[in-house]
Amino acid sequence: MADGAKKILIIEDDQGYALMLQKLLVEKGYNVLLVYDTVFGTRAARTEKPDLVILDIGLPGGGGLNVLENLRMSTFTSNLPVIILSATSEEETKQKAFDKGAIEYIEKPFSIPDLLKVVSDIVGA
């Protein structure tokens, strides 16, 4: 990984899923941090200053929408781009995510090339 690589924070409670995402993104040259819960996820977003957060909406302990809301309320993370990953395709949930400041909503399972394109479009290759 080269110095100056874009930093991506993944907040995902499914460790297997998170490790798969990390592997894909590291192979593309990104610096990837993994966090498995809401408390550490919110803290890492503030302290690690990532270029992008990939956030599971179905996190226990408050859920991804609460993390997103907390990120938007902090001056340190209010403009941080957040991609939501979700196993639900409910329009109401999608709308809540966008209303709280998500810039993209991707349903699981997703196309790996599509996810990589979205990430690249947001933070660069």
N, C-alpha and C positions, 0 to 999 in steps of 0.2 A: 504494500500500500504506500503510495507516494505521499510526501508531505503536501499539505494543502488539499488533500482529498476531502470531498464534501462529507459531512457527518450526518448520519441518519440514526435516529432513535426509534427503535421498535418497542412498542409497549403491547405485549401479547402474552396472555397467561398460558397458552398451549405451547410448551417448550419445544416440542417437535416442529410445530409450525414456525415458531420464531427462529429456530436454528436453520430451517430450510430457507426462510427469507434472508437471514443473515448470510448464508453461503452464497445465494444468488447475487446479493448486492455487493459482497466483498469481491466476488469474481469480476464484477463490473468496475471495481476500483473505488468503491465507497468505503468509508470508515463507519462501521456499524456497531451501535451499542444496543444491548438487549436488556429489557427490564420486564419483569413478569407480573407486576401489580400496580395498582393506582397510586399508592403513596410514593413508591420509589420512582414511578414513571413521571409524576409531576415534579418531583425533586430533581430528577436527571434532566428534565427539559429546562429547568432553571439554571442548574449548575454546569451542565455540559455544553450548553448553547449549540444544539444541533441545527443543521440547515433545514431539516425536515423531520417530522414525526409521522410514523406509520402506527396508527392506534386501532386496536381491536375494540369494537363498540361493546362487546359482551363481557368485559372484565368484571370479576367479582370485586366486592369492596367498594361499591360506588358506581362502577360502570364507566365505560369509555366516554359517554356524554358528559359525565361529571368532570372527568379529567379535562376534556375539551373546554368546558366552561371555566374551569380553574385556570387553564392556560390563557384564555382570552381575558381574564380579569387581572392578570399580572402584567405589569409594565415590561418585565423582562421577556415575556413570551407572547404578548398580545398579537404580534404580527407573524408568529412562527407558522409556516405552512403545515397543515395537518391533513393526512389522508386517512380516512376511516376505512377499516376492513370490517365486514359484517357478514354473518351467515343469514341475515334476514334481508328480504327484498321489499319489506313493507314501506309503502310510500310515506307514511307518517313518520317512521323512524328516519328515513332519508332526509325528510324535510327538517326534522329536529336537528340532525347533524349539520345541515347547511345553515340553519338559523343560528346555531351556536358557533359557526365559523369554520367548519370543515371546507377545504377547497376541492376535495374529491371524495367520492363514496364508491368503494369497490366491493362487490359481493363475492363471498367465498362460495364455491371454489372460483378462482379467477384464472385468466390466461396469464402465464408468466411473461410473455412478450408484452402484453398490454400493461401490466404493472410496471415493468421496466421502462416502458415508453413514458408512462405518467411520471415516474420518478425523474427520468432524464429531462422531461419537459419542465419540471419544477425546479430542479437544482442543477441541471446540466449533466453531461455525460462524464 
